[in-house]
Amino acid sequence: MSDSPVVLLCTDLMMTSSVSGAASAAGRKFQTIGDVSALSTCDAEALILIDLSTAGLDIARAAETLSERQRQAAIVYGPHVHVARFEAARAAGFPTVIARGQFANTLQALVGSVPHSE
């Protein structure tokens, strides 16, 4: 189990509740943010989760705001039909981009895992 916080960039209250519960069950602190600019204040070891459906999200700016380690450990998710957003996230340097359904189905395992360090 990790002491690092879980940070969720999302405005969906139902998903926020789900991630908060998973973080709590894993014994991790949880923080939700609704704007890319708040990423700059994240703990360097935080597990960062980004919802591609967040209104006004600039995924390239999000990538620029995070360190290389944070980008590599981040999990970006969204509706599987938003192919262009998935491609933009990968192009911005996020290697883990998954469908919302997969994210929701594996949430406990994702949040319970320890982010890798470089």
Secondary structure, 3 states (H helix, E strand, C coil): CCCCCEEEECCCHHHHHHHHHHHHHCCCCEEEECCHHHHHHCCCCCEEEEECCCCCCCHHHHHHHCCHHHHHHCEEEECCCCHHHHHHHHHCCCCCEEEHHHHHHCHHHHHHCCCCCC
